[in-house]
């Protein structure tokens, strides 16, 4: 089964203001990944082609990196995920930039069940939190999409009842 999954937000920020959202990914200065409530994204070295890492049970390797514009990953796990996901910044005007995360993959085997029932809903909630954090990180008011009851239940079950609650990111004054 083919999966195409896209999350995006329009940022009131020029390309230079938005660039650190990609360039600092998985670093101590990361302003995109919502690690306060989700498993941290980690890489085995600084962001660049060949860096290996992931988050939670998802693993991938960086296949392409254009500083301030794009980072593209190829899935290496879990089994049954065959494809890529990427983050990109697309300037839409002098003072606006679109941030977009795309998954394009083919799923097979057990992933035919785990993607729609578990991984997909958690992924969607995580990415919506990341998009809200991106907005706040460039000084925009974040648009927070509340987690569904299913996502809350999955997080509770997977954490043994210790999952953190969703947070609204604080706006960074630029």
N, C-alpha and C positions, 0 to 999 in steps of 0.2 A: 504494500500500500504506500502510495506517495503522500508525503506531508509537506505542506507549505504553510509556514506560520510566521506572521509578521506583526511586530509591535513597533510603533513609532510615535514621536511627538515633535511638534513644531516648537523650537526654542527661540525666544527673543534674545538672540545672541549671534554675533558674527562668527565666522569660521575660526578665528584665532581664539575667541573666548571659549568655544565649544571643544576645540582640539584636545585639551587635557582630559576630557571625558574618555577618549580612547587611549591616548598616550600614557596615562597613569594607571591603566587597567592592571589589576593584580599587584599593584605596588602599595607602599605605605601611604601614598598620596591619592589613592583611588577615590574618585568622587562620583562614581557611577554604580558600582556594585553594592547592593544593600546588605552588606555583611553583618549589620547589627542584628538582623533577624533571619538571615539565610546562610547556608554554608558558604564559607569564603571561597572565592575563586583564587586558585593558586597556580603558579607556573614554576617550573624548575629553574628558570633563569629570567632575566628581564624580558619584557615583551619584544618579540622578534621572531622571524621565521625559524622554525624548528623548536621553539619553546613548547614544552610538554606540560600538560596540567589538566585542570578540570575543577569541578565543584560537586560535592556529594558523590553520587554514584556515576556521574557523567564525566567522561574523559575525552580529551581532544588534543590536537597538536596545531600550532599556528602554521598555516600554509602561505599566508600572504599578509604583509603589514605595510601600509602606506601611512606614515606618521601624520596624525591629525585628520586622517580621512577614512581609513578602513583597517579592520583586522578580521581575517577570515580563518576559521578553524575547521579542521576535518575531524569528525567523530572517530574515536578509537574505542569507545565503550559507552554504554553497555552493548552486549551482543544484540544484533538485530537493528542497530542504528547505522545506516550507511548513507553518509552525506556530509553536509557542511552547515555551519551557522556563521553568521558574520554580523559585525556592527559597523555601521557607516555613518558618516556625517555628510550631508548634502546641503551646501549653501543654496538658499532659495531666494535671497535678496541680500542687499548690503548688510542688513542687521538681523537676518533670520537664518536659521540652520535647522534642517530636519535631522533628527537622530533616528536611526532605524536598525532594528535587529531582525534578521531573517533566518529561519531554518528552512533548508531544502534537503529533504532526505527521503529515503525509502526505508520502511520498517518491515521486519519479517520476524517469524518465530514468536517468542514470548513477548516481544515488543509490540505485537499487534494487540495485546491486552494491556501491557503496562503503560504504553503511551497514552491511550485515551482515558484510562481509568486513574492513573497515578501521576506519571511524569508530565504529561501535557498540562493538566490543571495546575500542578505546582509550578511548572515552567511559566505558564501564563501569568500567575500571580507574582512570581519573582520578577519577570520582565516588566510588568506594570509598576512594581515598586521601583525598579531601576529607572524607568522613564520618569517617574515622579522625582526621584533623587537627582536625575540629570537636570530637570527643570529647576529644582531648588539650588543646585550647584552653580548655575549660571545667573542666579538672582531672580528667577521667575517664580511665581506662585505655583506650587506643585498641584497637579490634578491627581489625587489619590483615588484609585479604584479599590473599593473594599473587597477583602477576600470573601469568597463564597463559603457557605457552611461546609461544603465538601472539602475545600482547601483547609479550613480550620480543623476539621476532623482528621484529615490526613496528617497534618502537622502535629496534632495532639498525639495521634497513634504512633507516629514514627519517632516522636521524642519521648515516649513514655510519660506523656502528660506534662512535659517541661517546656513546650514550645513557647517562644516569646510572642507577644501580641504584635500586630501590625502597628507601625509608627508612621506619623506624618513627618517627612523630612523638614528640617529648618531651612529657611531661605538664607542663602549666603549673599550678603550684600557685596556687590562688586563695584 
